[in-house]
Every structure is written in C-alpha cells, then in structure tokens.
Amino acid sequence: MRAVRVHELTGPSGLRVDDVEPPNVGAGDVAIDVRAAGVNFPDVLLSYGKYQFKPQPPFIPGGEVAGVVRAVGAGVTSVKPGDRVASTMIHGAFAEQVVVPELSAVKLPNTVSFEVGAATLLTYLTTIHALVDRAALRDGETLLVLGASGGVGTAAVQLGKLLGAHVIAAAGSAEKAAFCKAQGADVAIDYSKEDLKERVKALTATGANVIYDAVGGPYAEAALRAIAWEGRYLVIGFAAGEIPKIPLNLTLLKGCSIVGVFWGQFAMREPEKNRASGERIFEWIARGQLKPHVDRVLSFGRAAEALAAMERRDVKGKIVLTP
C-alpha cells in the first residue's frame, strides 16, 4: 500500500510517499480502507520530532481518518466490513490502510462525507472534552477562543455556541476574524491590531468565564488578565511555539483555575466515553448543528505542502488528504 512517511526530522521537507506493507489485523482490531485523512498541527510537530510522542523515522504521521471497514479481528462486534467509520490515532493515518482498536472506530453517518469525517474527530473531541469535562462550560457564560480560525479554534467556536456560550473569537488577521464570525462567533478580535486584554474587558462586564488557548506564546498572559472571577483557563496546546510563563499571582487575584487538557491521555484512559462523544458529535453534524470547515483537499503526494501550510498558519479549519 502507499503511505506518507517522515524520513528525516526536518519538518515538511522530510516527507515522502512510499510503498509499505499493510498493517496486520489482530484480535479486537478494525482494518480501515482510508478514504480521507485529516491534517493537524501535531503532525507538523511530529515531523520535527517536537511532539509529546517521538516516533523514530521512518514513520507515518497523521492522527485521524475516515473510510470503510475492510476487515475486523476476533471479538469485534460493534462494526463490520463495509461500515463507514472515522477514527483517531497518535500517528499512522496518512496511509491507504490503517488498523485501530475497536473502541477507536466511530460510525460515520451516511450523510457525512469522508472528507468531513476525517476533519472532525481530533479537533472536536479535544474541544468537547475541554469545554464539557474540564471547564464545565455553562449556558450563558462567555468563552474566549484564541487561535479561533484554526482546526481546534473553529471547533471551539462552534461547540461553544451549541453549548449556549457567548463566544469571543480571537485571531491573527482581519480576514481570519471575519471567518470566525462566519463560524458563529458573537464577536471577533484581530489581536494583530487590537489590545487583547483591553478589548475583552470592553466586551464583557466581568471578563471571560472560560478561555480556550491552543496558541500559547505572547497572548496567554494578556488573555489571563481578562479572565472573570472563578474563570477557567484551558491549556490546549502551543501552536505559537512558545510555552508561556504565567505569573501565578494572577490566579490568586482572579480566583481562577488553569486547567490542563490532554485529550490523548483521556481517550486512552476512557475510550468508551470518548467514542460516545464522537457519536454525539457526528449526530450534531448530521443534523446540521455543527459544520466542520474543510479548507482544502489535497492528495497524499502533496502532504508536505499541507504541513507547510499548517506551519505558516495558512489554514482556516482543516486540510484533508486523500489517497
């Protein structure tokens, strides 16, 4: 089968399309013929060897797929050959075939395309875990989303609105801010030109109840200074490349919490709950209540181009690769 592999930890330039052996199907496994694979920022970090998990080259990147079940291993009962499914994994998605544990395979409704299916689970599962499990976001609260035009940011804007929050989206250009409004944000801030802290304070009576930060870097402290009393600051990731150093006295003054969100560990520790969340998300998509945004669809041969676009922040929503 064909697969995209990282041969050198030099970033997108280290990717090549190779012929490799298909994976074996063991007991409890589901083999999937891949129709589409989602591209996410962790794939960029993996290509440099900078992610939490550091596989040795050559390896196949990619964290989510959608496709058709080819075969199932002994003991698998929830899916069968021919079923449409989507799944997440740490890496290995940029291939014509993948094998995943049964609890990782989420049925894909017939009305949801493979491209949308591949652009959904990693970002929306991260976000529903963050907003519901970690922040306990309540109806009527104010949610501030940093990096709101990216994959997880778009998911946070849409899910925040669905859960009843007043959503303030912050992004790095006027064009991206306009995109966030189109995704449902109540207000959008262009933090390349506006003072983030002062703008959030001007837009709210008491500050943001929940802050969703997948960016890190220089905006983290400014956002925290605009948090409400007993607010929850969600640490999702560090797309800016810099892990911020927060003055802890701010948490005392605000009576707020800094909450870590490690969705990957949650998915491994509670796979049944995670799959139930995936099924719930696809139900919302099938009903038109959520609309994952696919920026572009590229072939496997253009995987390096896709990762380079992610690295440049030249993506709204998600890029999807197809075999």
C-alpha positions as CSV (number, residue, x, y, z in Angstrom):
1,M,0.0,0.0,0.0
2,R,1.0,3.7,-0.3
3,A,1.8,5.8,2.7
4,V,3.3,9.2,3.5
5,R,6.3,8.8,5.8
6,V,8.6,11.1,7.7
7,H,12.2,10.1,6.7
8,E,14.0,13.0,8.4
9,L,13.0,15.2,11.3
10,T,13.4,18.3,9.2
11,G,9.7,19.3,9.1
12,P,7.5,19.0,6.0
13,S,10.6,18.6,3.7
14,G,11.2,15.2,5.3
15,L,8.0,13.7,3.9
16,R,7.9,11.1,1.1
17,V,5.3,8.8,-0.4
18,D,6.4,5.2,-0.1
19,D,5.2,1.7,-0.8
20,V,4.9,-0.2,2.5
21,E,3.4,-3.4,3.8
22,P,-0.2,-3.1,5.0
23,P,-0.8,-3.5,8.8
24,N,-1.8,-6.8,10.3
25,V,-5.3,-7.2,11.9
26,G,-5.2,-8.7,15.4
27,A,-7.9,-9.7,17.9
28,G,-10.0,-6.6,18.8
29,D,-8.8,-4.7,15.8
30,V,-10.6,-2.9,12.9
31,A,-8.9,-2.5,9.5
32,I,-10.0,0.5,7.5
33,D,-9.6,1.4,3.8
34,V,-8.8,5.1,4.1
35,R,-10.8,7.5,2.0
36,A,-9.5,10.7,3.7
37,A,-7.1,11.7,6.5
38,G,-7.2,14.9,8.5
39,V,-4.1,17.2,8.9
40,N,-3.5,18.7,12.3
41,F,-0.8,20.8,14.0
42,P,0.6,17.9,15.9
43,D,1.6,16.4,12.5
44,V,3.9,19.4,12.0
45,L,5.4,18.9,15.4
46,L,5.9,15.2,14.7
47,S,7.7,16.0,11.5
48,Y,10.3,17.9,13.6
49,G,10.4,15.4,16.4
50,K,8.9,18.0,18.8
51,Y,5.7,16.4,19.8
52,Q,5.0,14.6,23.2
53,F,5.4,11.3,21.4
54,K,8.6,10.9,19.3
55,P,8.5,8.0,16.9
56,Q,11.7,7.3,15.1
57,P,11.9,7.8,11.3
58,P,10.7,6.4,9.0
59,F,7.1,6.7,10.4
60,I,3.7,7.5,9.1
61,P,2.2,10.8,10.5
62,G,-1.5,11.6,10.7
63,G,-3.9,11.5,13.6
64,E,-7.3,10.9,12.1
65,V,-9.0,9.1,9.2
66,A,-12.4,8.3,7.7
67,G,-13.0,5.3,5.4
68,V,-14.7,1.9,5.0
69,V,-14.1,-1.1,7.3
70,R,-12.1,-3.7,5.3
71,A,-11.9,-6.4,8.0
72,V,-12.3,-7.0,11.7
73,G,-10.4,-9.1,14.2
74,A,-11.7,-11.7,16.6
75,G,-14.1,-10.4,19.2
76,V,-15.1,-7.2,17.3
77,T,-18.9,-6.8,17.4
78,S,-19.7,-3.0,17.1
79,V,-18.6,-2.6,13.4
80,K,-18.4,-4.9,10.4
81,P,-16.8,-4.9,6.9
82,G,-18.5,-2.3,4.7
83,D,-19.3,0.1,7.5
84,R,-18.4,3.7,7.1
85,V,-16.2,4.8,10.1
86,A,-13.9,7.5,11.4
87,S,-11.1,7.1,13.9
88,T,-8.2,8.9,15.6
89,M,-4.7,7.6,16.4
90,I,-1.4,9.1,17.6
91,H,0.2,8.7,14.1
92,G,-0.2,6.4,11.1
93,A,-3.2,8.0,9.3
94,F,-1.5,9.1,6.1
95,A,-1.8,5.6,4.5
96,E,-4.2,3.7,2.3
97,Q,-5.0,1.3,5.1
98,V,-4.9,1.6,8.9
99,V,-5.7,-0.7,11.8
100,V,-7.3,0.7,15.0
101,P,-8.7,-0.8,18.2
102,E,-12.5,-1.4,18.1
103,L,-13.3,1.4,20.6
104,S,-11.5,3.9,18.4
105,A,-13.8,3.3,15.4
106,V,-16.8,5.6,15.4
107,K,-19.6,5.0,12.9
108,L,-19.9,7.8,10.3
109,P,-23.4,8.7,9.3
110,N,-24.2,8.2,5.6
111,T,-25.0,11.9,5.2
112,V,-21.5,12.9,6.4
113,S,-18.8,12.8,3.7
114,F,-15.5,11.1,4.3
115,E,-13.7,14.4,3.9
116,V,-15.8,16.0,6.7
117,G,-15.4,12.8,8.8
118,A,-11.7,13.0,8.6
119,A,-11.7,16.7,9.6
120,T,-13.8,16.2,12.7
121,L,-12.8,13.8,15.5
122,L,-9.4,15.0,16.7
123,T,-10.4,18.7,17.0
124,Y,-14.0,18.3,18.1
125,L,-13.2,15.5,20.6
126,T,-10.4,17.6,22.1
127,T,-12.8,20.5,22.4
128,I,-15.8,18.8,23.8
129,H,-13.5,17.2,26.4
130,A,-12.1,20.7,27.2
131,L,-15.4,22.6,27.4
132,V,-17.6,20.0,29.0
133,D,-15.3,17.7,31.1
134,R,-12.6,20.1,32.1
135,A,-14.3,23.6,32.1
136,A,-17.9,22.6,32.8
137,L,-18.9,25.5,30.5
138,R,-22.4,26.7,31.4
139,D,-25.2,28.2,29.3
140,G,-24.8,32.0,29.2
141,E,-21.1,32.1,30.1
142,T,-18.5,34.0,28.0
143,L,-16.0,31.8,26.1
144,L,-12.8,33.4,24.7
145,V,-11.1,31.3,22.0
146,L,-7.5,32.1,21.0
147,G,-6.4,31.0,17.5
148,A,-10.0,30.7,16.7
149,S,-9.7,30.3,12.9
150,G,-7.6,27.1,13.1
151,G,-8.9,23.5,13.5
152,V,-9.4,23.3,17.2
153,G,-10.3,27.0,17.3
154,T,-13.1,26.6,14.8
155,A,-14.4,23.6,16.8
156,A,-14.3,25.7,20.0
157,V,-16.3,28.5,18.4
158,Q,-19.0,26.1,17.0
159,L,-19.2,23.9,20.1
160,G,-19.2,26.9,22.4
161,K,-22.2,28.4,20.6
162,L,-24.0,25.0,20.6
163,L,-23.5,24.7,24.3
164,G,-25.0,28.2,24.9
165,A,-22.0,30.3,25.4
166,H,-21.4,33.9,24.3
167,V,-18.3,33.3,22.1
168,I,-15.5,35.9,21.6
169,A,-13.1,34.7,18.9
170,A,-9.5,36.0,18.7
171,A,-7.5,35.5,15.6
172,G,-4.4,37.0,13.9
173,S,-5.8,39.0,11.0
174,A,-8.9,40.8,9.9
175,E,-9.6,38.0,7.3
176,K,-9.4,35.3,10.0
177,A,-11.6,37.3,12.3
178,A,-14.2,37.6,9.6
179,F,-14.0,33.8,9.1
180,C,-14.6,33.3,12.8
181,K,-17.8,35.4,12.6
182,A,-18.9,33.2,9.8
183,Q,-18.4,30.1,12.0
184,G,-20.8,31.6,14.6
185,A,-18.7,33.7,16.9
186,D,-20.6,36.6,18.5
187,V,-17.6,38.9,18.4
188,A,-14.2,38.6,16.7
189,I,-11.0,40.3,17.7
190,D,-8.0,40.8,15.4
191,Y,-5.2,40.6,18.0
192,S,-2.6,41.5,15.5
193,K,-4.0,45.1,15.7
194,E,-6.2,45.2,18.8
195,D,-5.1,45.0,22.5
196,L,-6.5,41.6,23.5
197,K,-6.9,42.3,27.3
198,E,-8.5,45.7,26.8
199,R,-10.8,44.5,24.0
200,V,-12.1,41.6,26.1
201,K,-12.6,43.8,29.1
202,A,-14.5,46.3,26.9
203,L,-16.7,43.5,25.5
204,T,-17.6,41.9,28.9
205,A,-18.8,43.2,32.2
206,T,-16.7,40.9,34.2
207,G,-14.2,39.2,31.8
208,A,-14.3,35.8,30.1
209,N,-15.5,32.9,32.2
210,V,-13.6,30.3,30.1
211,I,-10.5,30.8,27.9
212,Y,-9.6,28.2,25.3
213,D,-5.9,28.6,24.4
214,A,-4.4,26.4,21.8
215,V,-1.8,29.0,20.9
216,G,0.3,29.9,24.0
217,G,3.0,32.4,23.3
218,P,2.7,36.1,24.0
219,Y,-1.1,36.3,24.1
220,A,-1.6,33.9,27.0
221,E,-0.9,36.3,29.9
222,A,-2.9,39.1,28.2
223,A,-5.9,36.7,28.0
224,L,-5.5,35.5,31.6
225,R,-5.6,39.2,32.7
226,A,-9.0,39.4,31.1
227,I,-10.5,36.3,32.8
228,A,-13.5,36.6,35.1
229,W,-13.6,35.8,38.8
230,E,-13.5,32.0,39.2
231,G,-12.8,31.6,35.5
232,R,-11.2,28.6,33.9
233,Y,-8.2,28.9,31.6
234,L,-7.9,25.8,29.3
235,V,-4.4,24.9,28.2
236,I,-4.9,23.1,24.9
237,G,-1.5,23.5,23.1
238,F,1.3,25.8,22.0
239,A,0.9,26.5,18.3
240,A,2.9,29.7,18.7
241,G,5.9,27.5,19.6
242,E,6.5,29.3,22.9
243,I,5.3,27.8,26.2
244,P,4.2,30.9,28.3
245,K,5.4,31.5,31.8
246,I,2.4,32.7,33.8
247,P,2.7,34.9,36.9
248,L,0.8,32.7,39.4
249,N,-0.3,35.8,41.4
250,L,-2.9,36.3,38.7
251,T,-4.7,33.1,39.6
252,L,-4.8,34.3,43.2
253,L,-6.2,37.8,42.3
254,K,-8.8,36.3,39.9
255,G,-9.7,33.3,42.0
256,C,-9.3,31.4,38.7
257,S,-8.1,27.9,37.6
258,I,-5.5,27.0,35.0
259,V,-6.7,23.6,33.6
260,G,-4.7,21.2,31.5
261,V,-6.4,19.5,28.6
262,F,-4.6,16.4,27.5
263,W,-7.3,14.8,25.3
264,G,-5.0,12.0,24.1
265,Q,-4.5,10.6,27.6
266,F,-8.2,11.0,28.3
267,A,-9.0,9.0,25.1
268,M,-6.7,6.2,26.2
269,R,-7.9,6.1,29.8
270,E,-11.7,6.4,29.0
271,P,-12.2,5.0,25.4
272,E,-15.9,4.2,25.9
273,K,-16.7,7.8,27.0
274,N,-14.5,9.2,24.2
275,R,-16.3,7.1,21.5
276,A,-19.7,8.1,22.9
277,S,-18.6,11.8,22.4
278,G,-17.6,11.0,18.9
279,E,-21.0,9.5,18.1
280,R,-22.7,12.6,19.7
281,I,-20.6,15.0,17.5
282,F,-21.4,13.1,14.3
283,E,-25.1,13.3,15.2
284,W,-24.9,17.0,15.6
285,I,-23.1,17.2,12.2
286,A,-25.7,15.1,10.5
287,R,-28.4,17.4,11.9
288,G,-26.6,20.5,10.7
289,Q,-25.9,21.8,14.2
290,L,-22.1,21.6,13.6
291,K,-20.3,22.3,10.3
292,P,-16.6,21.4,10.3
293,H,-14.8,23.6,7.8
294,V,-12.6,21.8,5.2
295,D,-10.2,24.5,3.9
296,R,-8.9,22.2,1.0
297,V,-8.5,18.6,-0.1
298,L,-5.1,17.5,-1.3
299,S,-3.6,14.2,-2.5
300,F,-1.1,12.2,-0.5
301,G,1.6,13.4,-2.9
302,R,1.0,17.0,-1.6
303,A,1.3,16.1,2.1
304,A,4.4,18.2,2.5
305,E,2.5,21.2,1.1
306,A,-0.3,20.6,3.6
307,L,2.0,20.5,6.6
308,A,3.9,23.6,5.4
309,A,0.5,25.5,5.1
310,M,-0.2,24.4,8.7
311,E,3.1,25.7,9.8
312,R,2.5,29.1,8.1
313,R,-0.9,29.3,9.8
314,D,-2.3,29.5,6.3
315,V,-5.3,27.3,7.1
316,K,-8.9,28.0,8.1
317,G,-10.4,25.0,9.7
318,K,-8.8,21.8,8.4
319,I,-6.8,20.4,5.4
320,V,-7.7,16.9,4.4
321,L,-5.5,14.4,2.4
322,T,-6.9,11.7,0.2
323,P,-5.1,8.6,-1.2
